[in-house]
Amino acid sequence: MAEESARERLHEEQAAVRGLVGALMREFEGIMEANALVAVDDEHDPEGSSTAFERAHVAALLAREREHLAEVERALGRLERGEYGRCLGCGGAIPAERLAVRPAAETCVGCAGAR
């Protein structure tokens, strides 16, 4: 039963992160399209620096969410192999409380803190 609960939580998180990645991609594409319509010179245009910041900010958020999606997909793979809930650092069990908060957690609290 715990395995099914973990699978459900991971699939829910996967769907949520995919939705966020899609929204961020649309936002990034919108920024790029808006910039393509105007000759933006980031260095000399008063709006250029804020446009560059916005583009960099959305790109960073997108990269972070793509990595999170990869973590969730790796967790689903560990679940299928019967390795879910085991720390990749020390091999010990990852506490259920940690997995409840971070279903894709790859390490126990001790190993995560040592990083």
N, CA, C and O atoms as a MOPAC input file, in Angstrom:
PM7 MOZYME 1SCF
protein

 N      0.82300 1    -1.19300 1     0.00000 1
 C      0.00000 1     0.00000 1     0.00000 1
 C      0.86600 1     1.25500 1     0.00000 1
 O      0.53800 1     2.23300 1    -0.67300 1
 N      1.95500 1     1.23700 1     0.74000 1
 C      2.84400 1     2.39900 1     0.79200 1
 C      3.44000 1     2.67700 1    -0.58100 1
 O      3.62600 1     3.83200 1    -0.96400 1
 N      3.73900 1     1.60900 1    -1.32200 1
 C      4.30200 1     1.78200 1    -2.66200 1
 C      3.29200 1     2.46400 1    -3.58600 1
 O      3.65400 1     3.32900 1    -4.38300 1
 N      2.02700 1     2.06700 1    -3.47100 1
 C      0.99300 1     2.67500 1    -4.31000 1
 C      0.79500 1     4.14100 1    -3.94300 1
 O      0.58000 1     4.98100 1    -4.81700 1
 N      0.86700 1     4.44200 1    -2.66600 1
 C      0.75200 1     5.82900 1    -2.19500 1
 C      1.91700 1     6.66700 1    -2.72200 1
 O      1.72300 1     7.80100 1    -3.15900 1
 N      3.11600 1     6.10900 1    -2.67900 1
 C      4.29400 1     6.81200 1    -3.20000 1
 C      4.15600 1     7.03400 1    -4.69700 1
 O      4.46700 1     8.11500 1    -5.19700 1
 N      3.69600 1     6.02900 1    -5.40600 1
 C      3.51800 1     6.14000 1    -6.85500 1
 C      2.51400 1     7.25700 1    -7.17000 1
 O      2.73400 1     8.06600 1    -8.07200 1
 N      1.42400 1     7.28700 1    -6.42100 1
 C      0.39700 1     8.30900 1    -6.63500 1
 C      0.96200 1     9.70700 1    -6.36300 1
 O      0.74500 1    10.62700 1    -7.15100 1
 N      1.67600 1     9.86600 1    -5.26000 1
 C      2.27200 1    11.16900 1    -4.93100 1
 C      3.25900 1    11.60800 1    -6.00700 1
 O      3.27800 1    12.77200 1    -6.40700 1
 N      4.07700 1    10.67000 1    -6.47000 1
 C      5.07000 1    11.00300 1    -7.50300 1
 C      4.39300 1    11.37900 1    -8.81900 1
 O      4.82200 1    12.31500 1    -9.49300 1
 N      3.34400 1    10.65700 1    -9.18500 1
 C      2.63600 1    10.98800 1   -10.42800 1
 C      1.93700 1    12.34600 1   -10.31300 1
 O      1.89900 1    13.10800 1   -11.27900 1
 N      1.38600 1    12.64700 1    -9.13800 1
 C      0.77100 1    13.96000 1    -8.92500 1
 C      1.82500 1    15.06400 1    -9.04400 1
 O      1.60000 1    16.08800 1    -9.69000 1
 N      2.96100 1    14.84000 1    -8.41900 1
 C      4.03400 1    15.84000 1    -8.48500 1
 C      4.55700 1    15.97900 1    -9.91300 1
 O      4.84200 1    17.08700 1   -10.36700 1
 N      4.68100 1    14.86800 1   -10.61200 1
 C      5.13500 1    14.89400 1   -11.99900 1
 C      4.19000 1    15.73300 1   -12.85500 1
 O      4.63600 1    16.55000 1   -13.66000 1
 N      2.89100 1    15.53000 1   -12.68000 1
 C      1.90900 1    16.29800 1   -13.45600 1
 C      1.97100 1    17.77700 1   -13.11400 1
 O      1.89300 1    18.62400 1   -14.00300 1
 N      2.11100 1    18.09100 1   -11.84400 1
 C      2.18400 1    19.49400 1   -11.42800 1
 C      3.43500 1    20.17100 1   -11.98100 1
 O      3.37000 1    21.30300 1   -12.45900 1
 N      4.55600 1    19.48900 1   -11.91800 1
 C      5.80900 1    20.06600 1   -12.40900 1
 C      5.77300 1    20.19700 1   -13.93200 1
 O      6.25600 1    21.18900 1   -14.47700 1
 N      5.21100 1    19.21700 1   -14.61400 1
 C      5.07600 1    19.33300 1   -16.07100 1
 C      4.22900 1    20.55400 1   -16.44600 1
 O      4.53900 1    21.26300 1   -17.40400 1
 N      3.16000 1    20.79000 1   -15.68500 1
 C      2.32800 1    21.96100 1   -15.92600 1
 C      3.10100 1    23.24700 1   -15.71300 1
 O      2.97800 1    24.19100 1   -16.49300 1
 N      3.89800 1    23.28100 1   -14.65800 1
 C      4.70800 1    24.46500 1   -14.37700 1
 C      5.77100 1    24.67500 1   -15.44600 1
 O      6.01300 1    25.80700 1   -15.86400 1
 N      6.40500 1    23.60300 1   -15.88900 1
 C      7.39800 1    23.70100 1   -16.96000 1
 C      6.74300 1    24.25300 1   -18.22400 1
 O      7.30900 1    25.11600 1   -18.89500 1
 N      5.56600 1    23.76100 1   -18.54200 1
 C      4.85300 1    24.25500 1   -19.72300 1
 C      4.53600 1    25.73800 1   -19.61000 1
 O      4.72100 1    26.49000 1   -20.56700 1
 N      4.06000 1    26.16200 1   -18.44700 1
 C      3.73100 1    27.58000 1   -18.23500 1
 C      4.98600 1    28.45100 1   -18.33500 1
 O      4.95200 1    29.52500 1   -18.93600 1
 N      6.07900 1    27.99100 1   -17.75300 1
 C      7.32900 1    28.75900 1   -17.81900 1
 C      7.86900 1    28.81600 1   -19.24500 1
 O      8.41400 1    29.83800 1   -19.66200 1
 N      7.72000 1    27.73100 1   -19.98800 1
 C      8.16900 1    27.73400 1   -21.38000 1
 C      7.36200 1    28.73900 1   -22.19700 1
 O      7.91500 1    29.46600 1   -23.02300 1
 N      6.04600 1    28.77600 1   -21.95900 1
 C      5.21200 1    29.74800 1   -22.67300 1
 C      5.60400 1    31.17200 1   -22.29100 1
 O      5.66200 1    32.05400 1   -23.14700 1
 N      5.87300 1    31.39300 1   -21.01000 1
 C      6.28400 1    32.72200 1   -20.56800 1
 C      7.61800 1    33.11500 1   -21.20100 1
 O      7.77800 1    34.24300 1   -21.66800 1
 N      8.56900 1    32.18800 1   -21.21600 1
 C      9.88100 1    32.46300 1   -21.80900 1
 C      9.73800 1    32.75300 1   -23.30400 1
 O     10.33600 1    33.69700 1   -23.82100 1
 N      8.94700 1    31.94100 1   -23.98500 1
 C      8.73700 1    32.16200 1   -25.42200 1
 C      8.08000 1    33.51400 1   -25.67400 1
 O      8.40200 1    34.19600 1   -26.64600 1
 N      7.15400 1    33.89900 1   -24.79000 1
 C      6.51800 1    35.20700 1   -24.91600 1
 C      7.51100 1    36.34000 1   -24.76400 1
 O      7.45000 1    37.33000 1   -25.49300 1
 N      8.41200 1    36.19900 1   -23.83200 1
 C      9.46600 1    37.21300 1   -23.64100 1
 C     10.33900 1    37.29300 1   -24.88600 1
 O     10.66100 1    38.38100 1   -25.36300 1
 N     10.71600 1    36.13100 1   -25.40400 1
 C     11.58100 1    36.10500 1   -26.58100 1
 C     10.86700 1    36.69500 1   -27.79900 1
 O     11.47100 1    37.42800 1   -28.58100 1
 N      9.58400 1    36.37500 1   -27.95600 1
 C      8.83300 1    36.91500 1   -29.08700 1
 C      8.68400 1    38.43500 1   -28.96900 1
 O      8.80500 1    39.15400 1   -29.96100 1
 N      8.42300 1    38.91400 1   -27.76100 1
 C      8.29300 1    40.35900 1   -27.55400 1
 C      9.60900 1    41.06000 1   -27.85200 1
 O      9.61900 1    42.15400 1   -28.41500 1
 N     10.70100 1    40.44500 1   -27.48400 1
 C     12.01500 1    41.03700 1   -27.75000 1
 C     12.34700 1    41.01200 1   -29.23600 1
 O     13.04700 1    41.89200 1   -29.73800 1
 N     11.84900 1    40.01300 1   -29.92800 1
 C     12.13600 1    39.91000 1   -31.36000 1
 C     11.43400 1    41.01700 1   -32.14100 1
 O     11.89600 1    41.42200 1   -33.20800 1
 N     10.31900 1    41.50300 1   -31.60300 1
 C      9.56700 1    42.55400 1   -32.27900 1
 C     10.20900 1    43.93200 1   -32.12800 1
 O      9.96000 1    44.84400 1   -32.91800 1
 N     11.03400 1    44.05700 1   -31.10000 1
 C     11.67500 1    45.34500 1   -30.81800 1
 C     13.17800 1    45.11700 1   -30.80600 1
 O     13.66200 1    44.13900 1   -30.23700 1
 N     13.90100 1    46.01100 1   -31.42700 1
 C     15.35600 1    45.90800 1   -31.39800 1
 C     15.82400 1    46.33400 1   -30.01300 1
 O     16.01400 1    47.52100 1   -29.74900 1
 N     16.00500 1    45.36400 1   -29.13800 1
 C     16.39400 1    45.65800 1   -27.76300 1
 C     17.91500 1    45.59100 1   -27.64800 1
 O     18.54500 1    44.58200 1   -27.96400 1
 N     18.46900 1    46.68600 1   -27.19200 1
 C     19.89100 1    46.76300 1   -26.90400 1
 C     20.01100 1    46.77700 1   -25.38600 1
 O     19.87600 1    47.82600 1   -24.75600 1
 N     20.26600 1    45.60300 1   -24.79900 1
 C     20.28700 1    45.47700 1   -23.34400 1
 C     21.18600 1    46.50100 1   -22.66600 1
 O     20.91200 1    46.92700 1   -21.54400 1
 N     22.23500 1    46.88700 1   -23.33000 1
 C     23.22000 1    47.76200 1   -22.71200 1
 C     22.79300 1    49.22800 1   -22.73200 1
 O     23.08700 1    49.96200 1   -21.78900 1
 N     22.10900 1    49.66900 1   -23.78200 1
 C     21.79800 1    51.08300 1   -23.93200 1
 C     20.32100 1    51.42500 1   -23.79900 1
 O     19.98400 1    52.58300 1   -23.55100 1
 N     19.45400 1    50.47200 1   -23.95200 1
 C     18.02000 1    50.69700 1   -23.84900 1
 C     17.62400 1    50.69500 1   -22.37400 1
 O     17.97800 1    49.76000 1   -21.65600 1
 N     16.89900 1    51.71600 1   -21.89600 1
 C     16.50200 1    51.74800 1   -20.49200 1
 C     15.66900 1    50.54300 1   -20.07700 1
 O     15.71000 1    50.14200 1   -18.91400 1
 N     14.91900 1    49.96400 1   -20.99400 1
 C     14.11800 1    48.78000 1   -20.69200 1
 C     14.91500 1    47.48800 1   -20.88500 1
 O     14.49700 1    46.41900 1   -20.44100 1
 N     16.05000 1    47.59600 1   -21.54300 1
 C     16.82800 1    46.40300 1   -21.88000 1
 C     17.29500 1    45.62100 1   -20.67800 1
 O     17.24700 1    44.39100 1   -20.68700 1
 N     17.74700 1    46.30700 1   -19.63900 1
 C     18.26300 1    45.58500 1   -18.47800 1
 C     17.14800 1    44.84100 1   -17.74800 1
 O     17.36200 1    43.73100 1   -17.26100 1
 N     15.95400 1    45.44500 1   -17.66600 1
 C     14.85400 1    44.74600 1   -17.00100 1
 C     14.36900 1    43.57100 1   -17.85500 1
 O     13.97500 1    42.53300 1   -17.32200 1
 N     14.39800 1    43.73500 1   -19.16700 1
 C     14.02000 1    42.64500 1   -20.06800 1
 C     15.02200 1    41.49400 1   -19.93700 1
 O     14.63500 1    40.32700 1   -19.88600 1
 N     16.30000 1    41.83400 1   -19.88400 1
 C     17.32600 1    40.80200 1   -19.73000 1
 C     17.17500 1    40.08900 1   -18.39500 1
 O     17.33100 1    38.87000 1   -18.31700 1
 N     16.87100 1    40.85200 1   -17.33600 1
 C     16.67400 1    40.24400 1   -16.02000 1
 C     15.47900 1    39.30400 1   -16.04700 1
 O     15.55900 1    38.18300 1   -15.54300 1
 N     14.37400 1    39.74900 1   -16.63100 1
 C     13.17000 1    38.92800 1   -16.70000 1
 C     13.43500 1    37.63100 1   -17.46600 1
 O     13.01100 1    36.55200 1   -17.05200 1
 N     14.13500 1    37.75500 1   -18.57600 1
 C     14.47400 1    36.58100 1   -19.39200 1
 C     15.35400 1    35.61400 1   -18.58600 1
 O     15.11800 1    34.40600 1   -18.58700 1
 N     16.36300 1    36.15200 1   -17.90500 1
 C     17.27100 1    35.30800 1   -17.11900 1
 C     16.53100 1    34.66700 1   -15.94400 1
 O     16.76500 1    33.50600 1   -15.60900 1
 N     15.64400 1    35.43100 1   -15.33000 1
 C     14.88700 1    34.91600 1   -14.18200 1
 C     13.99900 1    33.74600 1   -14.60700 1
 O     13.99800 1    32.69900 1   -13.95900 1
 N     13.25500 1    33.92100 1   -15.67700 1
 C     12.36700 1    32.84800 1   -16.15700 1
 C     13.19700 1    31.64600 1   -16.61700 1
 O     12.80700 1    30.50100 1   -16.38800 1
 N     14.32900 1    31.89700 1   -17.25900 1
 C     15.19400 1    30.79100 1   -17.69400 1
 C     15.70800 1    30.00600 1   -16.49500 1
 O     15.78600 1    28.77900 1   -16.54800 1
 N     16.06000 1    30.69900 1   -15.41200 1
 C     16.54600 1    30.01900 1   -14.20400 1
 C     15.43000 1    29.19600 1   -13.56400 1
 O     15.66000 1    28.06300 1   -13.14000 1
 N     14.22800 1    29.75800 1   -13.49400 1
 C     13.09100 1    29.01300 1   -12.94900 1
 C     12.78800 1    27.78300 1   -13.79600 1
 O     12.49200 1    26.71300 1   -13.26400 1
 N     12.86100 1    27.93400 1   -15.09100 1
 C     12.60800 1    26.82600 1   -16.00800 1
 C     13.65000 1    25.72000 1   -15.81900 1
 O     13.30400 1    24.54000 1   -15.78400 1
 N     14.91200 1    26.09800 1   -15.69900 1
 C     15.97800 1    25.11000 1   -15.48300 1
 C     15.76200 1    24.36300 1   -14.16700 1
 O     15.93400 1    23.14700 1   -14.09600 1
 N     15.38000 1    25.11100 1   -13.12400 1
 C     15.15100 1    24.48500 1   -11.81700 1
 C     13.99100 1    23.49600 1   -11.88700 1
 O     14.08500 1    22.39700 1   -11.33900 1
 N     12.90700 1    23.86800 1   -12.54800 1
 C     11.75300 1    22.97200 1   -12.63300 1
 C     12.03100 1    21.76800 1   -13.53100 1
 O     11.51600 1    20.67900 1   -13.27700 1
 N     12.83000 1    21.95000 1   -14.56700 1
 C     13.21300 1    20.79500 1   -15.40100 1
 C     14.04300 1    19.81100 1   -14.58600 1
 O     13.87900 1    18.59900 1   -14.72500 1
 N     14.92800 1    20.31900 1   -13.74200 1
 C     15.72700 1    19.43700 1   -12.87100 1
 C     14.80700 1    18.72900 1   -11.87300 1
 O     14.98500 1    17.54400 1   -11.59400 1
 N     13.83400 1    19.45200 1   -11.34200 1
 C     12.88100 1    18.84300 1   -10.41200 1
 C     12.10800 1    17.72500 1   -11.11600 1
 O     11.89600 1    16.66000 1   -10.53600 1
 N     11.69300 1    17.95900 1   -12.34700 1
 C     10.99800 1    16.93100 1   -13.11500 1
 C     11.89600 1    15.71100 1   -13.30200 1
 O     11.43400 1    14.57600 1   -13.18200 1
 N     13.16000 1    15.93600 1   -13.59000 1
 C     14.10300 1    14.82300 1   -13.73900 1
 C     14.24000 1    14.05100 1   -12.42000 1
 O     14.34600 1    12.82400 1   -12.43100 1
 N     14.23900 1    14.76300 1   -11.28700 1
 C     14.31000 1    14.10300 1    -9.98000 1
 C     13.08400 1    13.21100 1    -9.76000 1
 O     13.20600 1    12.08200 1    -9.28400 1
 N     11.91600 1    13.72200 1   -10.10600 1
 C     10.68300 1    12.94800 1    -9.94600 1
 C     10.73500 1    11.71300 1   -10.84100 1
 O     10.35200 1    10.62400 1   -10.41300 1
 N     11.19700 1    11.86800 1   -12.06100 1
 C     11.26800 1    10.72400 1   -12.97400 1
 C     12.29600 1     9.69500 1   -12.50800 1
 O     12.09300 1     8.49300 1   -12.67800 1
 N     13.40500 1    10.16600 1   -11.91700 1
 C     14.37700 1     9.21500 1   -11.34800 1
 C     13.75600 1     8.46900 1   -10.16100 1
 O     13.98900 1     7.27400 1    -9.97900 1
 N     12.96100 1     9.19100 1    -9.35300 1
 C     12.30000 1     8.55500 1    -8.20600 1
 C     11.31900 1     7.49000 1    -8.68400 1
 O     11.23000 1     6.41800 1    -8.08500 1
 N     10.58100 1     7.77400 1    -9.75700 1
 C      9.67500 1     6.76500 1   -10.31400 1
 C     10.46000 1     5.53700 1   -10.78800 1
 O     10.00200 1     4.40600 1   -10.62100 1
 N     11.61800 1     5.75400 1   -11.36600 1
 C     12.46400 1     4.63500 1   -11.77900 1
 C     12.93200 1     3.81400 1   -10.59000 1
 O     12.93800 1     2.58400 1   -10.64100 1
 N     13.33000 1     4.50200 1    -9.50300 1
 C     13.74400 1     3.77600 1    -8.29200 1
 C     12.57400 1     2.98400 1    -7.71400 1
 O     12.75300 1     1.87700 1    -7.20500 1
 N     11.38200 1     3.55800 1    -7.79800 1
 C     10.19700 1     2.86600 1    -7.29300 1
 C      9.96300 1     1.58100 1    -8.08400 1
 O      9.68200 1     0.53100 1    -7.50600 1
 N     10.08100 1     1.67100 1    -9.39600 1
 C      9.88400 1     0.49000 1   -10.25400 1
 C     10.93500 1    -0.59000 1    -9.97700 1
 O     10.64600 1    -1.78200 1   -10.08200 1
 N     12.14300 1    -0.17300 1    -9.62600 1
 C     13.22300 1    -1.13800 1    -9.35300 1
 C     13.22700 1    -1.62500 1    -7.90300 1
 O     14.05300 1    -2.45800 1    -7.52900 1
 N     12.30300 1    -1.10400 1    -7.08600 1
 C     12.26000 1    -1.50100 1    -5.67800 1
 C     13.31500 1    -0.80800 1    -4.83900 1
 O     13.64500 1    -1.28700 1    -3.75500 1
 N     13.85500 1     0.30600 1    -5.31100 1
 C     14.91500 1     1.03000 1    -4.60100 1
 C     14.42600 1     2.33800 1    -3.98900 1
 O     15.21100 1     3.07100 1    -3.38800 1
 N     13.14700 1     2.63300 1    -4.13600 1
 C     12.60300 1     3.89300 1    -3.63700 1
 C     12.66600 1     3.93300 1    -2.11100 1
 O     12.39100 1     2.94100 1    -1.43500 1
 N     13.03300 1     5.09800 1    -1.58600 1
 C     13.09800 1     5.27000 1    -0.14000 1
 C     14.44600 1     4.91000 1     0.45100 1
 O     14.61600 1     4.94300 1     1.66900 1
 N     15.41700 1     4.56400 1    -0.40300 1
 C     16.77400 1     4.26500 1     0.04000 1
 C     17.66800 1     5.43000 1    -0.34300 1
 O     17.59100 1     5.94100 1    -1.46000 1
 N     18.51200 1     5.84500 1     0.58200 1
 C     19.42700 1     6.96700 1     0.36100 1
 C     20.50700 1     6.57300 1    -0.64600 1
 O     21.13000 1     5.51800 1    -0.52200 1
 N     20.71700 1     7.42100 1    -1.63000 1
 C     21.76100 1     7.15900 1    -2.62600 1
 C     23.14700 1     7.41200 1    -2.05000 1
 O     24.14400 1     6.97200 1    -2.62200 1
 N     23.22200 1     8.11300 1    -0.93100 1
 C     24.51200 1     8.39200 1    -0.30000 1
 C     24.98300 1     7.24500 1     0.57600 1
 O     26.05800 1     6.68600 1     0.35600 1
 N     24.17400 1     6.89400 1     1.57000 1
 C     24.60100 1     5.90300 1     2.55700 1
 C     23.87300 1     4.56700 1     2.43300 1
 O     24.27500 1     3.58600 1     3.05900 1
 N     22.81800 1     4.51800 1     1.64000 1
 C     22.06000 1     3.28000 1     1.47000 1
 C     21.01300 1     3.05300 1     2.53500 1
 O     20.25700 1     2.08500 1     2.46000 1
 N     20.95200 1     3.93300 1     3.53400 1
 C     19.96200 1     3.80400 1     4.60200 1
 C     18.57900 1     4.22200 1     4.12900 1
 O     18.40100 1     4.72600 1     3.02000 1
 N     17.62000 1     3.99900 1     4.99500 1
 C     16.24400 1     4.36000 1     4.67100 1
 C     16.05700 1     5.87600 1     4.78000 1
 O     16.58300 1     6.51700 1     5.69100 1
 N     15.31200 1     6.42300 1     3.85000 1
 C     14.92100 1     7.82800 1     3.91600 1
 C     13.64400 1     7.86600 1     4.74200 1
 O     12.68700 1     7.16000 1     4.42000 1
 N     13.60500 1     8.67500 1     5.80300 1
 C     12.41200 1     8.69300 1     6.66200 1
 C     11.13800 1     9.03100 1     5.87900 1
 O     11.14900 1     9.85200 1     4.96200 1
 N     10.04500 1     8.37500 1     6.26800 1
 C      8.75500 1     8.58700 1     5.60400 1
 C      8.33400 1    10.05300 1     5.64600 1
 O      7.70700 1    10.55400 1     4.71200 1
 N      8.68300 1    10.73800 1     6.73700 1
 C      8.33400 1    12.15700 1     6.85800 1
 C      9.01100 1    12.97500 1     5.76100 1
 O      8.40300 1    13.87800 1     5.18700 1
 N     10.26300 1    12.65700 1     5.47700 1
 C     11.00100 1    13.36900 1     4.42300 1
 C     10.37200 1    13.07000 1     3.06400 1
 O     10.20400 1    13.97500 1     2.24700 1
 N     10.03000 1    11.82200 1     2.82000 1
 C      9.41700 1    11.44800 1     1.54500 1
 C      8.02600 1    12.05900 1     1.39100 1
 O      7.58300 1    12.32000 1     0.27300 1
 N      7.33900 1    12.28700 1     2.50900 1
 C      6.02300 1    12.91800 1     2.44000 1
 C      6.15800 1    14.36600 1     1.97200 1
 O      5.30900 1    14.87100 1     1.23800 1
 N      7.23200 1    15.02700 1     2.40500 1
 C      7.46200 1    16.42400 1     2.03200 1
 C      8.14400 1    16.52700 1     0.67400 1
 O      7.80800 1    17.39000 1    -0.13600 1
 N      9.09800 1    15.64500 1     0.43600 1
 C      9.86300 1    15.62500 1    -0.82200 1
 C      9.80800 1    14.22000 1    -1.39900 1
 O     10.73100 1    13.43300 1    -1.18800 1
 N      8.74500 1    13.88800 1    -2.12400 1
 C      8.59800 1    12.52100 1    -2.63300 1
 C      9.75300 1    12.06400 1    -3.52500 1
 O     10.00000 1    10.86300 1    -3.64200 1
 N     10.45300 1    12.99000 1    -4.14600 1
 C     11.55300 1    12.62300 1    -5.03400 1
 C     12.90500 1    12.64500 1    -4.32700 1
 O     13.94200 1    12.55500 1    -4.98500 1
 N     12.91200 1    12.76200 1    -3.00100 1
 C     14.17700 1    12.83500 1    -2.25100 1
 C     15.06000 1    11.64100 1    -2.58500 1
 O     14.60900 1    10.49700 1    -2.62200 1
 N     16.33400 1    11.94400 1    -2.82700 1
 C     17.30100 1    10.89700 1    -3.17100 1
 C     18.20200 1    10.54400 1    -2.00000 1
 O     18.87800 1     9.51600 1    -2.01800 1
 N     18.21300 1    11.40000 1    -0.98000 1
 C     19.11100 1    11.18300 1     0.15100 1
 C     18.37500 1    11.36800 1     1.47100 1
 O     17.33200 1    12.01900 1     1.53700 1
 N     18.94100 1    10.78000 1     2.51500 1
 C     18.41300 1    10.98200 1     3.85700 1
 C     18.82600 1    12.38800 1     4.31300 1
 O     19.62000 1    13.05500 1     3.64900 1
 N     18.29100 1    12.82100 1     5.42800 1
 C     18.58400 1    14.15700 1     5.92900 1
 C     20.06600 1    14.31800 1     6.21800 1
 O     20.64600 1    15.35900 1     5.91000 1
 N     20.68700 1    13.30200 1     6.80400 1
 C     22.11100 1    13.37400 1     7.13600 1
 C     22.98700 1    13.57000 1     5.89500 1
 O     23.87400 1    14.42300 1     5.88300 1
 N     22.73500 1    12.78700 1     4.87200 1
 C     23.53100 1    12.90200 1     3.63200 1
 C     23.22900 1    14.21400 1     2.89900 1
 O     24.12300 1    14.82100 1     2.31000 1
 N     21.96300 1    14.64500 1     2.93900 1
 C     21.61300 1    15.91500 1     2.30200 1
 C     22.32500 1    17.06500 1     3.00200 1
 O     22.78700 1    17.99700 1     2.34500 1
 N     22.41800 1    17.00900 1     4.31300 1
 C     23.09600 1    18.06000 1     5.07900 1
 C     24.59500 1    18.05800 1     4.87200 1
 O     25.23900 1    19.09800 1     5.01000 1
 N     25.16400 1    16.90600 1     4.54200 1
 C     26.59800 1    16.78700 1     4.33300 1
 C     27.04100 1    17.36800 1     3.00200 1
 O     28.22600 1    17.63300 1     2.80400 1
 N     26.10000 1    17.57000 1     2.08800 1
 C     26.42900 1    18.09000 1     0.76000 1
 C     26.83400 1    19.50000 1     0.83900 1
 O     27.14900 1    20.11100 1    -0.18200 1

